Amino acid sequence: MGSNNLAGTSVNSTREMTRARAIKRFKWITISPIVVIFLVVLMPALILQLYFSFFGWTVYLGSWWDAEFVGFEIFEEVLTDERLGWAVIRSLYFSFGSTVGCFLVGFGLALLMYRPFKGNAFYYIMFIIPMLTVPIVVAYTGEMLLYQNGPINGILSSLLGHDIKVSWLADADIALTTVMIMEIWNWTPFSFIIMIAGLASLPKEPQEAAQILGAGKFRVFFEIQLPLLRPVILLALILRFLEAMAEYPKIWSLFQGGPGSVTETIPVLIYLTTWNYFEISKGAAQSYVVMILMILIVLGAIWVLRREKTNLDQMYK
């Protein structure tokens, strides 16, 4: 009897070791292409950017390898640049606003759609189409629709009964908000897909138990579904926020940072600094400062997601 137990333990141990090796091999196969691309494509670019950040060079100063070493002077200039500070504020405003808008609309649509019904495939296609539209097409279509004498003002005039002449693309007070509305339309399907997947994956047992005990739909939603969805909600918000921080095509094609500088977000400012003003070293330093900022945001997001996972695991213990 004892020998049989030992044999069974040995077989289980061998299986566990084989399984662990297979998982490790799968992880390496999955991550290897990313590591190779990083080392071959991204790493040389990052090293070159770092060189430009410490060696003052513009296209007017001859060969870039003859640039003068300036140490941290360029970083000091960038960190004390009021223009970059405002660009960060605009990017955060745009990112927070579009992220919240995308999530609220996407989550609302997901709540309407996650239970199967006849003809739901048609609505899925309609809701996902905006995300498949190229951003530059979204911008140019929006420009035609939002022209002062365009269809949007015409529709608003008909609905409200008086002439509406909103300068969506020329008014400095609403220019960034105009792009934000386009961003919400463009990326709401992203939040919709994540949230509908999260709703569909929720365990049925707690919901059925609550309904048996007499809980209504709203109570089930707020006390069971919503707490279980917290990790999914955070993931949707974080991914959408990071994407919005990098938004460039729509803002540039519509405004190029204007009117004035009210739509000059981080990507637009870096582009202007590097390719319009040809301050290559300053643009490289700005990129590094922004990269460090985004790394901190990502690390904070990972910490939040891990904490939510831990709380969820404890809930089921």
C-alpha positions, 0 to 999 in steps of 0.5 A, spaced: 500 500 500 505 504 501 509 503 495 503 504 491 502 511 494 509 513 493 508 511 486 502 515 485 506 521 488 512 520 484 507 520 478 504 526 480 510 530 481 513 528 474 506 531 471 507 537 475 514 538 473 512 537 466 506 541 466 511 547 469 516 546 464 511 546 458 508 553 461 515 556 462 516 554 454 510 557 452 511 563 456 518 564 452 515 562 445 510 568 446 514 573 449 521 572 445 518 576 439 517 582 443 523 581 446 527 581 439 523 587 436 524 591 442 532 589 442 532 590 434 528 596 433 526 600 439 532 599 443 537 603 438 532 608 437 531 609 445 539 609 445 539 615 440 534 619 443 538 618 450 544 621 446 540 627 443 538 628 450 545 629 453 548 632 446 545 639 444 544 638 437 539 641 431 539 640 424 543 647 423 549 644 427 552 639 422 553 632 423 549 629 429 555 625 432 559 632 433 554 635 437 556 638 444 555 635 451 551 639 455 549 634 461 542 635 464 541 642 461 536 640 456 532 636 461 532 642 466 530 646 460 524 641 459 522 640 466 521 648 467 518 649 460 511 652 462 509 650 455 510 642 456 506 643 463 500 646 459 501 640 454 501 635 460 494 638 463 491 638 456 493 631 455 490 629 462 484 633 461 482 630 454 484 623 456 480 623 463 474 626 459 474 621 453 476 615 458 470 616 462 465 618 456 467 612 452 466 607 459 459 610 460 457 609 453 460 603 452 458 600 459 451 602 458 451 599 451 454 592 454 448 592 459 443 592 454 446 587 449 450 582 454 443 578 454 442 574 447 436 576 443 434 576 436 438 580 431 443 582 436 449 581 431 446 587 427 447 591 433 454 588 435 456 590 428 453 597 428 457 598 435 463 596 433 464 600 426 466 606 429 473 603 432 474 600 425 474 607 422 481 610 421 482 616 426 484 621 420 477 619 416 474 620 423 477 627 423 475 629 416 468 627 417 468 630 423 470 637 420 465 636 414 459 635 420 461 640 425 463 646 420 459 652 422 454 651 417 454 644 417 449 638 418 450 638 426 448 645 427 443 644 422 440 639 426 441 642 432 437 648 429 431 644 427 431 641 434 431 647 438 427 652 433 432 657 433 439 658 429 445 655 432 452 657 429 457 654 434 464 654 432 466 647 433 472 648 430 474 655 431 472 657 438 478 656 443 473 654 449 471 648 446 476 646 441 479 640 445 472 638 447 470 637 440 476 632 439 474 629 445 467 628 443 470 625 436 474 620 441 468 618 445 465 616 438 471 613 435 473 608 441 466 607 445 466 600 442 473 598 445 469 599 452 463 596 450 467 589 447 471 589 454 465 590 458 460 585 455 466 580 455 466 581 463 458 581 464 458 575 460 463 571 464 460 573 471 458 567 475 451 565 475 451 562 482 451 568 486 446 572 482 441 566 482 442 566 489 440 573 490 434 573 486 432 567 490 432 571 496 428 576 493 433 581 491 431 585 485 435 587 478 438 593 481 440 590 487 443 584 484 447 589 479 450 594 485 451 589 490 453 583 486 455 584 479 458 591 480 463 588 485 465 582 481 466 587 475 471 592 478 477 589 475 474 589 468 472 596 469 479 598 472 482 594 466 478 598 461 479 605 464 486 604 464 487 601 457 483 607 454 486 612 458 493 610 456 491 610 449 488 617 449 494 620 452 497 618 445 492 621 441 495 625 435 492 624 428 485 627 430 488 633 434 493 634 428 489 633 422 484 638 425 487 643 429 495 642 429 495 645 436 490 651 435 486 655 435 492 658 439 495 653 443 489 650 446 489 643 443 497 642 444 497 636 447 503 632 449 504 628 442 503 635 438 508 639 442 513 633 441 512 633 434 512 641 433 518 641 437 522 636 433 519 637 426 517 644 426 522 647 430 528 642 429 530 642 436 532 635 436 535 634 442 529 638 446 524 633 443 528 627 445 528 630 452 521 631 452 520 624 449 524 621 455 520 625 460 513 623 458 516 616 457 518 616 465 511 619 466 507 614 462 511 608 466 509 611 473 502 611 470 503 604 468 506 601 474 500 605 478 495 601 474 499 595 475 499 596 482 491 597 482 489 591 478 493 587 483 490 589 489 483 588 486 485 581 484 487 580 491 481 583 494 477 578 489 481 572 491 479 574 498 472 575 496 472 567 494 476 564 500 
